[in-house]
Every structure is written in C-alpha cells, then in structure tokens.
C-alpha cells in the first residue's frame, strides 16, 4: 500500500514537472515572438510618425512621388507578368517531371534568392552592357542599361524564384490523379493542365502574383546597378527614397517609405489569405 502511494506521488511530481517545463517553453517562445513583433511595429511606427501630417501629405501628393509610384507600378506589373509566363511552366516541370539534373536546375533557379541584389545587378549590368548579345539588343533599340527596361529585367531576375517556389509548392499539393482522369476523358496534356490543374492552382497563382508584384515595387539593389538612380527617368519608390535621403529631404524619403510599407502590409495580408498551402 505504501509503495503504491509512493508511485502515485512520484507520478504526480513527474506530471507537475512536465507541465512546468511545457508552460515555461510555451510562454518563453510566445514572449520571444511578441518581442520581435513589437520591435518591427516600433520601427514602422517611427517611420510613419516622424514627419508632421501636413508635411507627409504634401510630399505624398508631390509630382515626384506620383512619378515614382507610376513607374514602380508599371515596371512591377510587367515583371510580374513575365514571372508568370516563364515561372509557371518551369514550376510545373519541376513539380511533375523527373529528369537528369533536376536538383541542379532547381538549385540554379533558386540562386537569385541567395545572391545579394547588388551582385545580381552587377551581373545584369555586365551582361547587357559588355556582351555582344546585350550590345546587339541596344543597337536594335532595346536598351536595358540606365533605362526603365533595366528596372523590369532587374525586378524579374530577383523575384522569379518567389513565383517559382510558390507555384512549385502549389502544383505539388495538387494530386496528379486529376490530370490522369482528364486525359482518360480525352484531354491532351496541355488541355489537362489548362482546364484542370491551373484552375485548381488559382489561389497559389494569385498569391504568388501579389507577393511578386510587391517585391518588384520594392526592388532596389539590382535595379540601382542596372538602371541607375536617375531622377524622373528610373526613379522608382525605393530610388526616390534613396535620392531624397541622400540630399536630406526627409519628408519626401519618408513619403516613399510610407507607401512601400502600405504596399508590403497589403501584399502580406493578401498572400496569407489566399496563399493557402503555397509557401516558399
């Protein structure tokens, strides 16, 4: 009887210790997450609340910021369309087919994620500015160095891996059986992809497009080296922030930063809402 009571007491103590350890780990990790979130919110709040409301409104409504917004949106939209046209077929191939060198191709396509944007921009500058192919394009009227076309190419190069990873994950989450059934009903491979797989991947495609568009609007390093920081020509929102900070115009710089923050928060919300299992 006494031994039974001791076993019960020991079991109770073990349970108490485990519960304490679980509670400690739970609250410690939650606390760390809360501290990081508070730090991020503090940084964003400092940017938005630094200038006066009047100064912020005046800067946001200026013609320079309007030009930067329109250039950022137009170039990012075109680069996002390019990411969709090129990235979706590539992601489908990586998700559905096995072929020799697949792992190498996969790693190379993800390489822009690991490269510093300035390194990517330098490579693009050398490619379009010094090679025969790049100079041939320039002679044909397609100039990428220090032009808005360079912004589009830089955005596409840096952001393509995001679309690839999101869409590859989306295609992998769709059972290939649906395509096989469609083929037994008379569909070709292309028809099965177009009529079955792509509609099922709509949420992932939408989320990938939104996050790619937002990343394109905020692209700085690669675009800076390839397209330059030319006011009223290649002045996107990040470039406008950089130029105005360089000359001490804090209100204009913060206006550009505020718009970028709003775009980032909106894109993140849409991505989390519609992305589903499409994670990168």
C-alpha positions in Angstrom: 0.0 0.0 0.0 2.8 2.3 1.0 4.7 1.5 -2.3 1.6 2.2 -4.3 1.2 5.6 -2.6 4.8 6.4 -3.4 4.4 5.5 -7.0 1.3 7.8 -7.3 3.2 10.6 -5.6 6.1 10.1 -8.0 3.8 10.1 -11.0 2.2 13.3 -9.8 5.5 15.0 -9.3 6.6 13.9 -12.8 3.4 15.3 -14.3 3.9 18.6 -12.4 7.5 18.9 -13.7 6.5 18.1 -17.3 3.6 20.7 -17.1 6.0 23.3 -15.7 8.5 22.6 -18.5 5.8 22.8 -21.1 4.4 26.0 -19.7 7.9 27.5 -19.5 8.7 26.7 -23.1 5.3 27.9 -24.3 5.5 31.3 -22.6 9.2 31.8 -23.4 8.7 31.2 -27.1 5.5 33.3 -27.2 7.3 36.0 -25.4 10.2 36.0 -27.9 7.7 36.2 -30.8 5.9 39.1 -29.1 9.2 41.0 -28.6 10.1 40.6 -32.3 6.7 41.7 -33.4 6.8 44.7 -31.1 10.2 45.7 -32.4 9.0 45.5 -36.1 5.9 47.5 -35.3 8.0 50.1 -33.5 10.3 50.6 -36.5 7.4 51.0 -38.9 5.6 53.4 -36.5 8.8 55.5 -36.2 8.9 55.9 -40.0 5.3 56.8 -40.4 5.0 59.2 -37.4 8.4 61.0 -37.9 7.2 63.9 -40.1 4.2 66.2 -39.5 0.9 65.2 -41.1 0.9 68.3 -43.3 4.5 67.6 -44.4 3.7 64.0 -45.2 0.6 64.8 -47.2 2.4 67.5 -49.2 5.2 65.1 -50.0 2.9 62.2 -50.9 0.9 64.4 -53.3 4.1 65.8 -55.0 4.7 65.2 -58.7 7.9 63.4 -58.0 6.3 60.8 -55.7 3.5 60.4 -58.3 6.1 59.7 -61.0 7.8 57.2 -58.7 4.5 55.4 -57.9 3.5 55.1 -61.6 7.0 53.9 -62.6 7.1 51.4 -59.8 3.6 50.0 -60.5 4.1 49.8 -64.3 7.5 48.1 -64.2 6.5 45.7 -61.4 3.3 44.8 -63.2 5.3 43.9 -66.4 7.9 42.0 -64.5 5.2 40.1 -62.6 3.6 39.1 -65.9 7.0 37.9 -67.1 7.4 35.9 -63.9 4.0 34.2 -64.5 4.7 33.4 -68.2 8.1 31.9 -67.5 7.8 30.8 -63.9 4.5 28.8 -64.1 5.8 26.3 -66.8 9.1 26.0 -65.1 7.4 25.3 -61.7 5.1 22.7 -63.3 8.1 20.9 -64.8 9.9 20.8 -61.5 6.8 19.6 -59.7 5.6 17.0 -62.1 8.6 15.5 -64.0 11.7 13.7 -63.1 14.7 14.3 -65.3 18.5 14.1 -65.1 20.0 17.2 -63.4 16.7 18.2 -61.9 18.3 19.0 -58.5 20.9 21.2 -60.2 18.4 23.1 -62.2 16.3 23.6 -59.1 19.3 24.9 -57.2 20.3 27.3 -60.0 16.8 28.7 -60.4 16.8 29.4 -56.7 20.2 31.1 -56.8 18.9 34.7 -57.1 17.4 34.2 -53.6 20.8 33.7 -52.2 22.6 36.3 -54.2 22.9 39.8 -52.8 20.8 42.1 -55.0 23.8 44.3 -55.8 25.7 41.2 -57.1 22.7 40.3 -59.3 22.6 43.9 -60.6 26.3 43.8 -61.4 25.9 40.6 -63.3 23.0 42.0 -65.3 24.9 45.2 -65.9 27.9 43.3 -67.3 25.6 41.0 -69.4 23.6 43.9 -71.0 26.4 46.4 -71.1 29.5 44.5 -72.2 28.5 41.3 -74.0 27.8 41.1 -77.8 24.2 40.0 -77.1 23.5 42.9 -74.8 25.1 45.5 -77.1 23.2 43.9 -80.1 19.9 44.5 -78.3 20.9 48.1 -77.6 21.6 48.6 -81.3 18.1 47.3 -82.1 16.6 49.8 -79.7 16.3 47.6 -76.6 18.5 49.4 -74.1 18.5 48.0 -70.6 21.3 50.0 -69.1 20.1 53.1 -67.3 16.6 52.8 -68.7 13.2 51.6 -67.3 13.6 48.4 -69.2 16.5 47.7 -66.9 14.2 48.1 -63.9 11.9 45.5 -65.4 14.7 43.0 -66.0 16.2 43.5 -62.6 12.8 43.0 -60.9 12.1 39.9 -63.0 15.5 38.3 -62.2 15.4 38.9 -58.5 11.7 38.0 -58.0 11.4 35.0 -60.3 12.4 32.5 -57.6 9.5 33.6 -55.4 7.0 32.8 -58.1 8.8 29.5 -58.9 8.8 28.3 -55.3 5.2 29.3 -54.6 3.9 27.7 -57.8 6.0 24.6 -57.4 4.6 24.1 -53.9 1.1 24.7 -55.3 1.5 22.1 -58.1 3.0 19.6 -55.7 -0.1 19.9 -53.5 -2.4 19.0 -56.4 -2.9 15.3 -56.9 -1.8 14.2 -60.4 -4.7 11.8 -60.5 -7.0 14.7 -61.6 -4.9 15.2 -64.7 -4.9 11.4 -65.4 -8.7 11.3 -65.2 -8.9 14.3 -67.5 -6.6 12.5 -70.0 -8.8 9.4 -69.9 -11.7 11.6 -70.8 -9.9 12.8 -74.0 -7.9 15.8 -72.8 -4.3 16.2 -74.1 -1.5 17.1 -71.6 -1.9 20.8 -72.4 -5.7 20.7 -72.0 -5.4 18.8 -68.7 -3.0 21.5 -67.4 -5.1 24.4 -68.7 -8.6 23.1 -67.8 -7.8 21.1 -64.6 -4.5 22.0 -62.9 -4.3 25.7 -63.5 -7.9 26.4 -62.1 -7.1 24.3 -59.0 -3.9 26.4 -58.5 -5.7 29.7 -58.9 -5.1 30.7 -55.2 -1.4 30.0 -55.4 -1.1 31.8 -58.6 -2.9 34.9 -57.2 -0.9 34.9 -54.0 2.4 34.4 -55.9 1.5 37.3 -58.3 0.7 39.6 -55.4 3.9 38.8 -53.5 6.0 39.1 -56.7 4.3 42.4 -57.5 5.1 43.8 -54.1 8.7 42.6 -54.2 9.1 44.2 -57.6 7.8 47.5 -56.4 10.3 47.4 -53.5 13.3 46.2 -55.6 16.3 48.4 -55.1 19.8 46.9 -55.3 19.7 45.1 -58.7 17.7 47.9 -60.3 20.1 50.6 -58.9 23.1 49.0 -60.6 21.4 48.1 -63.9 19.0 51.1 -64.4 20.8 53.7 -62.2 19.3 56.3 -59.9 18.2 58.9 -62.4 15.6 61.4 -61.2 12.5 61.5 -63.4 13.7 58.6 -65.5 14.5 55.5 -63.4 13.1 56.9 -60.1 11.0 54.1 -58.6 9.8 54.4 -55.0 12.9 52.8 -53.5 15.1 55.0 -55.7 13.1 58.1 -54.7 13.7 57.2 -51.0 17.4 56.8 -51.7 17.8 60.0 -53.6 15.9 62.1 -51.2 17.7 60.7 -48.2 21.0 61.4 -49.9 20.1 65.1 -50.3 18.5 65.4 -46.8 14.9 65.7 -47.9 13.5 63.6 -45.1 9.8 64.2 -45.7 10.0 63.0 -49.3 12.0 60.0 -48.3 9.5 59.0 -45.6 6.6 59.5 -48.0 8.2 56.9 -50.3 8.8 54.6 -47.4 5.3 55.0 -46.1 3.8 54.0 -49.5 6.2 51.0 -49.6 5.1 50.0 -46.1 1.4 50.1 -47.1 2.1 48.1 -50.2 4.0 45.5 -48.2 1.3 45.1 -45.5 -1.4 44.8 -48.1 0.5 42.2 -50.1 1.3 40.2 -47.0 -2.4 40.1 -45.9 -3.5 39.0 -49.4 -0.8 36.4 -49.5 -1.7 34.9 -46.1 -5.4 35.0 -47.0 -5.2 33.4 -50.5 -1.9 31.6 -50.4 -3.2 28.5 -48.6 -0.5 25.8 -48.6 1.5 27.7 -51.2 4.5 28.5 -49.1 8.1 29.2 -50.1 
